[in-house]
Amino acid sequence: MWYFTPYILLPLAAAVLAMVAILQAWPYRRLPVAKVFLGMMVATIWWSLCNALELTNATVDGKTFLTSIQYVSVAGVPVLWLLFALFYTNRDHWVSRQLVLGLAGWQGVILLGAWTNHWHRLMWPSVELVYTANGLWVLTGPNGPLWYIGVASAYSIVLIGTIVMIDQARRSRALYRAQALSLLIGAVLPWVASILFVTGRSPIPSIDTTPVAFALSGIAFSVAMQRFRALDMVPAARETIVDQMPDAIIVVDMQDRLIDLNPAAQALLVVSPLAIGRSLAEVAPPWLAAQVRDRYEGQFEVTQPRPDGDLTYDMRCTTLRDRRGLPSGRIIVLRDITLLKQAALALREAKEAAEAANQAKSTFLATMSHELRTPLTAILGYSEFIREDLRKRDQPDLAADLDRVIVAGRHLLALINDVLELARLESHAIQIHPEAITIAALLNEVAQTMQGLAHKNQNALTVTCEPDIPPVMADPVRLRQILINLIGNACKFTEHGQVTVHCYRRAPDVLQIDIHDTGIGIPADQLARLFEPFMQVDSGTTRRYGGAGLGLAISQRLCQAMGGEIIVVSEPQRGSTFSVLLPLQAHPHPESSSL
């Protein structure tokens, strides 16, 4: 027989609020603490619904059955609460298979006793259906020894979890303390209500107010989920992270008294956690106390003197503020950067040594080039003088030999000039003098100069230039040198093909000159190193075409000195395109003033 009573609204409200808590915790279901929390809420819903049904039933058998199946939650919730408290407070290492099986087995015995009470009567020796003045049908009767054992067991398990949570709340910072207290209130309320009912002190006679406590429990859990982000910010995570950080973290109040410090700070200050409450000036070494005094915000570098070598720390100070925004203390974080400083010093010394070596190399090359060029110039001059004299005396055989000497000498002089040019570029000894250049006229002039080399390899050399290109600001001598080198390379590495020079605007303020050929091309793996000094594609190319691999390196550096660059696209056996990019206004390289 069933009947309606308004008292069922209380357990139903508790079930609804527990469902809300489940929905809020569901996104964190992969976390162990969240899994236990969800299990505890499911058990809460089961207990509340069974209690509501039991309140509306008016038969002995129905109430007995509904009371016995409630024991699924009565036996399970204490275990889940203890596991939740252990996971939440970072004591999950206490949760072993033996502990879980032991608790489940013991509570399972209590549950089995409730289900089989009609056989042994150890849970409830006898029951009687009574109609109370409140309009409720309730079961009354004495409780058996197994019931008392079950109550003592459940209260003991809940008590352990409660003590763990209280300890966590005591040690937690403000936000985490509010979390722990909210969860603690939500879990303890049902058991307080249960104790009041068992001892006959329930505020509503003959009514188990545990469902009311479950409603308040659901509210407390909802507050913890919404306001304090329970399961999102677990205080155990803070302790694990901060305590394992190698950086020393020191927290002091406005009177410079220690209120917290992690193990790294304890090692630095050579103190124990018992130092909390003492003045920082008392426990900190003099070198640190002097450097943190009156520093509330900022980043500083401090030094710890030591006999075996000073240690350097990066110190960051941050002001702590209360809820009203008023200063309440300071956080001081010290990171040992000694190795970083040593590495930076070693790197700086290595850089200076490399720069000195590079300068010495450039000086050596410049000196040797000058020393070689002076006698070589004299040799070429005397050779040309003797050749002319032999021609006047009609001795062509000897003149031909001198021709070969002069050609080889001029090749060697060109090589020496390239080495000297590179050395001067690397030592920033070349001056760039930009001026307005009509690019079409310069390209035609260079093309006329290179026609002989193009015809030698039976190549067609053509130049096109888009109209209305404004004068470009560049050094005419250096730009001519770049174009002669690039067009000369195109003619040299192309036979029976085409060399095309095309000038146009790449962008409103960028001029681009493409030198395209149909020659041998360049492998893709060589393109990245193409502008390095003395770079050659392969030894066969060097033997066949000659050259020292300096032309492109010099051209790239000269182009960069004028604020531009040279880029290349190439495919073996299909040809190459070298593109000179220059600003249409003078944008000299930062080093151009000394190049």
C-alpha positions as CSV (number, residue, x, y, z in Angstrom):
1,M,0.0,0.0,0.0
2,W,1.3,3.4,-1.0
3,Y,0.4,6.9,0.2
4,F,1.7,10.4,-0.2
5,T,3.5,12.5,2.4
6,P,5.2,15.8,1.9
7,Y,8.3,14.5,3.7
8,I,9.4,12.7,0.5
9,L,10.2,16.1,-1.0
10,L,13.3,16.3,1.2
11,P,15.1,13.1,-0.1
12,L,14.0,13.9,-3.7
13,A,15.6,17.3,-3.4
14,A,18.8,15.6,-2.2
15,A,18.7,13.3,-5.2
16,V,18.3,16.2,-7.6
17,L,21.1,18.2,-6.1
18,A,23.4,15.1,-6.2
19,M,22.6,14.8,-9.9
20,V,23.6,18.4,-10.4
21,A,26.9,17.7,-8.7
22,I,27.4,14.7,-11.0
23,L,26.9,16.9,-14.1
24,Q,29.4,19.4,-12.8
25,A,32.0,16.7,-12.0
26,W,31.5,14.7,-15.2
27,P,34.1,16.7,-17.3
28,Y,36.8,15.6,-14.8
29,R,35.7,11.9,-14.8
30,R,39.2,10.7,-15.9
31,L,40.7,11.9,-12.6
32,P,40.8,9.2,-9.8
33,V,39.4,11.7,-7.3
34,A,36.5,12.6,-9.6
35,K,35.7,8.9,-10.2
36,V,35.3,8.3,-6.5
37,F,33.3,11.6,-6.2
38,L,30.9,10.4,-8.9
39,G,30.5,7.1,-7.2
40,M,29.7,8.8,-3.9
41,M,27.1,10.9,-5.6
42,V,25.5,7.9,-7.3
43,A,25.2,6.2,-4.0
44,T,23.7,9.4,-2.5
45,I,21.0,9.3,-5.2
46,W,20.2,5.7,-4.6
47,W,19.9,6.2,-0.8
48,S,17.7,9.3,-1.3
49,L,15.4,7.6,-3.7
50,C,15.0,4.4,-1.7
51,N,14.4,6.6,1.4
52,A,11.7,8.5,-0.4
53,L,10.0,5.2,-1.5
54,E,10.3,3.8,2.0
55,L,8.5,6.9,3.4
56,T,5.5,6.4,1.0
57,N,5.1,2.7,1.7
58,A,2.6,1.5,4.4
59,T,3.4,-2.2,4.6
60,V,5.9,-4.2,6.8
61,D,7.3,-6.2,3.9
62,G,7.6,-3.2,1.6
63,K,9.4,-1.0,4.2
64,T,11.6,-3.9,5.2
65,F,12.6,-4.5,1.5
66,L,13.2,-0.8,0.8
67,T,15.2,-0.4,4.0
68,S,17.5,-3.4,3.1
69,I,18.2,-2.2,-0.4
70,Q,19.1,1.2,1.1
71,Y,22.0,-0.6,2.7
72,V,23.8,-0.7,-0.6
73,S,24.5,3.1,-0.1
74,V,24.6,2.9,3.7
75,A,27.5,0.4,3.4
76,G,29.1,2.0,0.3
77,V,29.0,5.7,1.1
78,P,31.5,5.5,4.1
79,V,34.0,3.7,2.0
80,L,33.7,6.1,-0.9
81,W,33.9,9.1,1.4
82,L,37.2,7.8,2.8
83,L,38.7,7.1,-0.6
84,F,37.6,10.6,-1.8
85,A,39.3,12.2,1.2
86,L,42.5,10.2,0.6
87,F,42.6,11.1,-3.1
88,Y,41.7,14.7,-2.5
89,T,44.4,15.2,0.1
90,N,47.1,13.6,-2.1
91,R,47.3,10.5,0.1
92,D,46.5,8.1,-2.8
93,H,49.5,6.1,-1.9
94,W,47.5,4.9,1.1
95,V,44.9,3.5,-1.3
96,S,46.1,-0.1,-1.8
97,R,44.3,-3.1,-3.2
98,Q,44.3,-4.7,0.2
99,L,42.7,-1.6,1.8
100,V,39.9,-1.4,-0.8
101,L,39.1,-5.1,-0.7
102,G,39.2,-5.1,3.1
103,L,36.8,-2.2,3.4
104,A,34.5,-3.6,0.7
105,G,34.5,-7.0,2.2
106,W,33.7,-5.8,5.7
107,Q,31.0,-3.5,4.6
108,G,29.7,-6.3,2.3
109,V,29.2,-8.4,5.4
110,I,27.0,-5.7,6.9
111,L,25.1,-5.4,3.6
112,L,24.6,-9.2,3.4
113,G,23.4,-9.2,7.0
114,A,20.7,-6.6,6.1
115,W,19.6,-8.7,3.1
116,T,19.4,-12.0,5.1
117,N,17.9,-10.6,8.3
118,H,14.8,-12.8,8.0
119,W,17.0,-15.8,8.5
120,H,19.1,-14.8,11.5
121,R,17.4,-11.7,12.9
122,L,20.9,-10.3,13.9
123,M,20.1,-6.9,12.3
124,W,16.5,-6.3,13.4
125,P,15.2,-9.0,15.7
126,S,11.6,-7.9,15.3
127,V,9.7,-5.1,13.5
128,E,6.3,-3.5,13.9
129,L,4.4,-1.1,11.7
130,V,3.2,2.0,13.7
131,Y,1.2,5.1,12.6
132,T,2.7,8.2,14.1
133,A,1.2,11.6,15.0
134,N,3.0,13.1,12.1
135,G,0.9,11.0,9.7
136,L,3.6,8.6,8.8
137,W,3.8,4.8,8.8
138,V,7.1,3.8,10.4
139,L,8.8,0.6,11.4
140,T,9.8,0.3,15.0
141,G,11.6,-2.4,17.0
142,P,14.8,-3.3,18.7
143,N,18.2,-3.3,16.8
144,G,20.3,-6.4,16.8
145,P,24.1,-6.7,17.4
146,L,24.9,-6.7,13.7
147,W,23.2,-3.3,13.3
148,Y,25.3,-1.8,16.1
149,I,28.5,-3.3,14.5
150,G,27.5,-1.8,11.1
151,V,26.8,1.6,12.7
152,A,30.1,1.6,14.6
153,S,32.0,0.5,11.4
154,A,30.4,3.2,9.2
155,Y,30.9,6.0,11.7
156,S,34.6,4.9,12.2
157,I,35.3,5.0,8.4
158,V,33.6,8.4,8.0
159,L,35.5,9.7,11.1
160,I,38.8,8.8,9.5
161,G,38.0,10.5,6.3
162,T,36.7,13.5,8.2
163,I,39.9,13.8,10.2
164,V,41.9,13.7,6.9
165,M,39.8,16.5,5.4
166,I,40.0,18.6,8.6
167,D,43.8,18.2,8.6
168,Q,43.9,19.3,4.9
169,A,41.6,22.3,5.6
170,R,43.9,23.3,8.5
171,R,47.0,23.2,6.3
172,S,45.5,24.6,3.1
173,R,45.7,28.1,1.8
174,A,42.6,30.3,1.7
175,L,41.0,29.1,-1.5
176,Y,41.8,25.4,-0.9
177,R,40.6,25.7,2.7
178,A,37.2,26.9,1.5
179,Q,37.1,23.9,-0.9
180,A,37.9,21.4,1.8
181,L,35.5,22.9,4.3
182,S,32.6,22.9,1.7
183,L,33.3,19.2,0.9
184,L,33.7,18.4,4.6
185,I,30.3,20.0,5.5
186,G,28.6,18.2,2.6
187,A,29.9,14.8,3.7
188,V,29.5,15.1,7.5
189,L,25.9,16.5,7.6
190,P,24.2,13.2,6.7
191,W,26.1,11.4,9.4
192,V,25.3,14.0,12.0
193,A,21.7,13.7,11.1
194,S,22.0,9.9,11.3
195,I,23.5,10.1,14.8
196,L,20.7,12.4,15.9
197,F,18.1,9.9,14.6
198,V,19.8,6.9,16.2
199,T,20.1,8.6,19.6
200,G,16.5,9.8,19.5
201,R,17.4,13.5,19.2
202,S,16.0,14.0,15.7
203,P,14.3,17.4,15.4
204,I,11.3,15.6,13.9
205,P,10.2,12.7,16.0
206,S,10.1,9.3,14.3
207,I,11.6,10.8,11.1
208,D,15.1,10.0,9.9
209,T,16.4,13.5,9.0
210,T,19.2,12.0,7.0
211,P,17.4,13.0,3.7
212,V,17.3,16.6,4.9
213,A,21.0,16.4,5.6
214,F,21.5,14.9,2.1
215,A,19.8,18.0,0.6
216,L,22.1,20.2,2.5
217,S,25.0,18.0,1.4
218,G,24.0,18.4,-2.2
219,I,24.0,22.2,-1.7
220,A,27.4,22.1,-0.1
221,F,28.9,20.0,-2.9
222,S,27.3,22.3,-5.6
223,V,28.9,25.3,-3.9
224,A,32.3,23.5,-3.9
225,M,31.9,22.7,-7.6
226,Q,30.7,26.1,-8.7
227,R,32.5,28.6,-6.5
228,F,35.6,26.9,-5.3
229,R,36.2,24.7,-8.4
230,A,36.6,21.5,-6.4
231,L,38.1,18.7,-8.6
232,D,39.5,21.4,-10.8
233,M,42.0,22.9,-8.3
234,V,42.9,20.1,-5.9
235,P,45.2,21.4,-3.1
236,A,47.3,18.2,-3.4
237,A,48.4,19.4,-6.8
238,R,49.7,22.7,-5.2
239,E,51.6,20.8,-2.6
240,T,53.1,18.3,-5.1
241,I,54.1,21.0,-7.5
242,V,55.4,23.6,-5.1
243,D,57.1,21.1,-2.8
244,Q,58.9,19.5,-5.7
245,M,60.0,22.7,-7.4
246,P,63.8,23.2,-7.4
247,D,63.2,27.0,-6.9
248,A,63.2,28.3,-3.4
249,I,59.7,29.8,-2.5
250,I,59.5,32.0,0.6
251,V,56.2,33.6,1.7
252,V,56.3,36.3,4.4
253,D,53.7,38.7,5.9
254,M,53.9,42.4,6.1
255,Q,56.0,42.1,9.3
256,D,58.5,39.9,7.3
257,R,57.5,36.8,9.3
258,L,57.7,33.5,7.6
259,I,54.3,32.0,6.8
260,D,55.3,29.4,4.3
261,L,58.4,28.0,2.5
262,N,58.9,24.9,0.4
263,P,61.7,22.3,0.9
264,A,64.0,24.1,-1.5
265,A,63.7,27.2,0.6
266,Q,64.3,25.2,3.8
267,A,67.5,23.9,2.3
268,L,68.6,27.3,1.2
269,L,67.9,28.9,4.6
270,V,69.0,25.8,6.4
271,V,65.9,25.7,8.5
272,S,63.0,23.3,9.3
273,P,59.2,24.0,8.9
274,L,59.3,25.0,12.6
275,A,60.8,28.3,11.5
276,I,57.4,29.4,10.3
277,G,56.3,32.4,12.4
278,R,59.8,33.7,12.9
279,S,61.2,36.8,11.3
280,L,63.0,36.4,8.0
281,A,65.9,38.5,9.2
282,E,66.4,35.9,12.0
283,V,66.5,32.8,9.8
284,A,67.9,34.1,6.5
285,P,71.6,34.4,5.9
286,P,72.9,38.0,5.9
287,W,73.5,38.0,2.1
288,L,69.9,37.2,1.5
289,A,68.3,39.3,4.2
290,A,70.1,42.4,3.0
291,Q,69.0,41.9,-0.6
292,V,65.3,41.2,0.0
293,R,64.7,44.0,2.4
294,D,62.1,46.5,1.1
295,R,61.8,44.7,-2.2
296,Y,58.1,44.0,-3.0
297,E,58.0,43.9,-6.8
298,G,60.5,43.1,-9.5
299,Q,63.2,40.8,-10.7
300,F,66.7,41.0,-9.3
301,E,70.0,39.1,-9.5
302,V,71.6,38.3,-6.2
303,T,74.8,36.6,-5.3
304,Q,75.6,34.2,-2.5
305,P,79.3,34.3,-1.5
306,R,80.9,30.9,-1.0
307,P,84.5,29.8,-0.4
308,D,84.3,27.4,-3.4
309,G,82.8,30.0,-5.7
310,D,79.8,32.4,-5.6
311,L,76.3,31.3,-6.5
312,T,74.0,33.5,-8.5
313,Y,70.3,33.6,-8.1
314,D,67.4,35.1,-10.1
315,M,65.1,36.6,-7.4
316,R,61.5,37.5,-8.2
317,C,59.5,39.4,-5.6
318,T,55.7,39.6,-5.8
319,T,53.3,41.4,-3.5
320,L,50.5,39.3,-1.9
321,R,47.2,41.0,-1.6
322,D,44.1,40.2,0.3
323,R,40.5,40.2,-1.0
324,R,40.3,43.9,-0.7
325,G,43.4,44.4,-2.7
326,L,45.5,45.5,0.2
327,P,49.1,44.3,0.6
328,S,49.3,41.3,3.0
329,G,52.8,40.0,2.4
330,R,55.4,39.0,-0.2
331,I,56.3,35.9,-2.3
332,I,60.1,35.6,-2.9
333,V,61.2,33.1,-5.5
334,L,64.9,32.3,-5.9
335,R,66.2,30.3,-8.8
336,D,69.8,29.2,-9.0
337,I,71.2,30.5,-12.4
338,T,74.9,29.9,-11.6
339,L,75.3,27.3,-14.4
340,L,73.4,29.5,-16.8
341,K,75.6,32.5,-15.9
342,Q,78.7,30.3,-16.4
343,A,77.5,29.1,-19.7
344,A,76.7,32.6,-20.8
345,L,80.2,33.7,-19.8
346,A,81.8,30.8,-21.6
347,L,79.6,31.5,-24.7
348,R,80.6,35.2,-24.6
349,E,84.3,34.3,-24.3
350,A,84.0,31.7,-27.1
351,K,82.3,34.4,-29.3
352,E,85.0,36.9,-28.6
353,A,87.6,34.3,-29.4
354,A,85.9,33.4,-32.6
355,E,85.6,37.0,-33.6
356,A,89.2,37.6,-32.8
357,A,90.2,34.5,-34.9
358,N,88.0,35.7,-37.7
359,Q,89.5,39.2,-37.5
360,A,93.0,37.7,-37.5
361,K,92.1,35.6,-40.5
362,S,90.7,38.6,-42.4
363,T,93.8,40.6,-41.5
364,F,96.0,37.8,-42.7
365,L,94.2,37.4,-45.9
366,A,94.2,41.2,-46.6
367,T,97.9,41.4,-45.7
368,M,98.9,38.4,-47.8
369,S,96.7,39.6,-50.7
370,H,98.4,43.0,-50.7
371,E,101.8,41.3,-50.4
372,L,101.0,39.0,-53.3
373,R,99.3,41.6,-55.5
374,T,102.2,44.0,-55.4
375,P,104.9,41.7,-57.0
376,L,102.3,40.1,-59.2
377,T,101.3,43.5,-60.7
378,A,105.0,44.1,-61.3
379,I,105.4,40.7,-63.0
380,L,102.4,41.4,-65.3
381,G,103.6,44.8,-66.1
382,Y,107.1,43.6,-67.1
383,S,105.6,40.6,-69.0
384,E,103.4,42.9,-71.1
385,F,106.4,45.2,-71.7
386,I,108.6,42.3,-72.9
387,R,105.8,40.9,-75.0
388,E,105.4,44.1,-76.9
389,D,109.2,44.3,-77.4
390,L,109.2,40.7,-78.8
391,R,106.4,41.5,-81.2
392,K,108.4,44.5,-82.5
393,R,111.4,42.2,-83.0
394,D,109.2,39.7,-84.8
395,Q,109.6,36.8,-82.4
396,P,106.0,35.5,-82.2
397,D,106.9,32.2,-80.6
398,L,108.3,33.9,-77.5
399,A,105.5,36.4,-77.5
400,A,102.9,33.5,-77.4
401,D,104.7,32.1,-74.3
402,L,104.4,35.4,-72.6
403,D,100.7,35.5,-73.6
404,R,100.1,32.4,-71.5
405,V,102.1,33.9,-68.6
406,I,100.0,37.0,-68.7
407,V,96.7,35.1,-68.9
408,A,97.7,33.0,-65.9
409,G,98.9,36.0,-64.0
410,R,95.7,37.9,-64.6
411,H,93.7,34.9,-63.4
412,L,95.8,34.8,-60.3
413,L,95.4,38.5,-59.8
414,A,91.6,38.2,-60.1
415,L,91.6,35.5,-57.5
416,I,93.8,37.6,-55.2
417,N,91.4,40.6,-55.7
418,D,88.4,38.4,-54.8
419,V,90.2,37.2,-51.6
420,L,91.1,40.8,-50.7
421,E,87.5,41.9,-51.4
422,L,86.0,39.2,-49.2
423,A,88.5,40.0,-46.4
424,R,87.5,43.7,-46.6
425,L,83.8,42.8,-46.5
426,E,84.3,40.6,-43.4
427,S,86.3,43.3,-41.7
428,H,83.7,46.0,-42.6
429,A,86.3,48.0,-44.5
430,I,84.3,48.7,-47.7
431,Q,82.2,51.8,-48.0
432,I,78.8,51.8,-49.8
433,H,77.9,55.0,-51.6
434,P,74.3,54.8,-52.8
435,E,73.0,57.2,-55.4
436,A,70.0,57.3,-57.8
437,I,70.6,54.8,-60.7
438,T,68.6,54.4,-63.9
439,I,68.5,50.6,-63.8
440,A,67.7,50.1,-67.5
441,A,70.8,51.9,-68.6
442,L,73.0,50.0,-66.2
443,L,71.6,46.6,-67.3
444,N,72.1,47.5,-71.0
445,E,75.7,48.5,-70.3
446,V,76.5,45.3,-68.4
447,A,74.8,43.2,-71.1
448,Q,77.0,44.9,-73.8
449,T,80.0,44.0,-71.7
450,M,79.0,40.4,-71.3
451,Q,78.0,39.8,-74.9
452,G,81.5,38.5,-75.8
453,L,81.3,35.8,-73.1
454,A,77.7,34.9,-74.1
455,H,78.8,34.5,-77.8
456,K,81.8,32.4,-76.8
457,N,79.4,29.6,-75.5
458,Q,76.9,30.3,-78.3
459,N,74.3,31.7,-75.9
460,A,71.6,34.3,-76.6
461,L,71.7,37.1,-74.0
462,T,68.6,39.3,-73.8
463,V,67.6,42.1,-71.4
464,T,64.1,43.3,-70.7
465,C,63.0,46.0,-68.2
466,E,59.5,47.1,-67.3
467,P,58.8,50.8,-68.0
468,D,58.2,53.4,-65.3
469,I,60.6,51.9,-62.8
470,P,61.9,54.8,-60.7
471,P,65.6,55.2,-60.1
472,V,67.0,52.8,-57.5
473,M,69.2,54.0,-54.7
474,A,72.3,51.8,-54.8
475,D,76.1,51.9,-55.2
476,P,76.5,51.8,-59.0
477,V,80.0,50.3,-58.8
478,R,79.0,47.5,-56.5
479,L,75.7,46.8,-58.3
480,R,77.6,46.6,-61.6
481,Q,80.0,44.2,-59.9
482,I,77.1,42.0,-58.7
483,L,75.4,42.0,-62.1
484,I,78.6,41.2,-64.0
485,N,79.3,38.3,-61.6
486,L,75.8,36.8,-61.9
487,I,75.4,37.3,-65.7
488,G,79.0,36.0,-66.2
489,N,78.1,32.9,-64.2
490,A,75.0,32.3,-66.3
491,C,76.9,32.6,-69.5
492,K,79.8,30.5,-68.3
493,F,77.6,27.6,-67.1
494,T,75.3,27.6,-70.1
495,E,76.1,26.3,-73.6
496,H,74.0,26.7,-76.7
497,G,71.2,28.1,-74.5
498,Q,69.6,31.3,-73.4
499,V,70.4,33.9,-70.7
500,T,67.6,36.2,-69.9
501,V,67.8,39.3,-67.6
502,H,64.4,40.7,-66.6
503,C,63.9,43.7,-64.3
504,Y,60.5,44.6,-62.6
505,R,58.8,45.7,-59.4
506,R,58.3,42.8,-57.0
507,A,56.5,45.2,-54.7
508,P,55.8,48.9,-54.6
509,D,59.1,49.5,-52.8
510,V,61.1,46.5,-54.0
511,L,63.0,46.1,-57.3
512,Q,63.8,42.6,-58.6
513,I,66.3,41.6,-61.3
514,D,66.1,38.0,-62.4
515,I,69.0,36.4,-64.2
516,H,67.7,33.2,-65.7
517,D,69.7,30.6,-67.7
518,T,69.1,27.2,-69.3
519,G,72.4,25.8,-68.0
520,I,73.5,22.9,-65.9
521,G,71.5,23.9,-62.8
522,I,72.4,23.3,-59.1
523,P,71.4,20.3,-56.9
524,A,68.8,21.1,-54.2
525,D,71.2,20.0,-51.4
526,Q,73.8,22.5,-52.5
527,L,71.5,25.6,-52.6
528,A,71.7,26.3,-48.8
529,R,75.5,26.6,-48.9
530,L,75.7,28.3,-52.3
531,F,76.7,31.8,-50.9
532,E,79.4,30.5,-48.5
533,P,82.9,31.5,-49.3
534,F,84.9,29.0,-51.5
535,M,81.7,27.0,-52.1
536,Q,81.8,24.8,-55.2
537,V,79.0,22.5,-56.4
538,D,81.4,19.7,-57.1
539,S,85.1,19.1,-58.1
540,G,84.2,18.3,-61.7
541,T,82.5,21.7,-62.1
542,T,85.6,23.4,-60.7
543,R,87.9,21.6,-63.1
544,R,85.7,22.3,-66.1
545,Y,84.6,25.9,-65.5
546,G,87.3,27.2,-63.0
547,G,86.7,29.7,-60.3
548,A,87.4,29.8,-56.5
549,G,83.8,30.0,-55.2
550,L,84.1,33.6,-54.0
551,G,82.0,35.5,-56.5
552,L,78.5,34.6,-55.1
553,A,79.7,35.1,-51.5
554,I,81.0,38.6,-52.4
555,S,77.9,39.4,-54.4
556,Q,75.5,38.4,-51.6
557,R,77.4,40.5,-49.0
558,L,77.5,43.5,-51.3
559,C,73.7,43.2,-52.0
560,Q,73.0,42.9,-48.2
561,A,75.1,46.0,-47.6
562,M,72.8,47.9,-49.9
563,G,69.7,46.6,-48.0
564,G,68.8,43.8,-50.4
565,E,69.5,40.1,-51.0
566,I,70.1,37.5,-53.6
567,I,67.8,34.5,-53.8
568,V,68.1,31.5,-56.1
569,V,65.9,28.8,-57.6
570,S,67.5,26.0,-59.6
571,E,66.9,22.6,-61.0
572,P,69.7,20.3,-62.3
573,Q,69.9,20.2,-66.1
574,R,67.0,22.7,-66.4
575,G,68.8,25.9,-65.4
576,S,68.9,28.5,-62.6
577,T,67.4,31.8,-61.7
578,F,69.3,34.2,-59.5
579,S,67.1,37.1,-58.3
580,V,68.6,40.4,-57.0
581,L,66.2,42.2,-54.6
582,L,66.9,45.8,-53.8
583,P,64.8,48.6,-52.1
584,L,63.7,51.4,-54.4
585,Q,64.6,53.7,-51.6
586,A,68.0,53.7,-49.8
587,H,67.8,51.1,-46.9
588,P,71.5,50.4,-46.3
589,H,72.4,47.4,-44.2
590,P,73.1,48.4,-40.5
591,E,76.8,47.7,-41.1
592,S,76.9,49.4,-44.5
593,S,78.3,52.6,-43.1
594,S,81.5,50.7,-42.2
595,L,81.6,48.3,-45.1
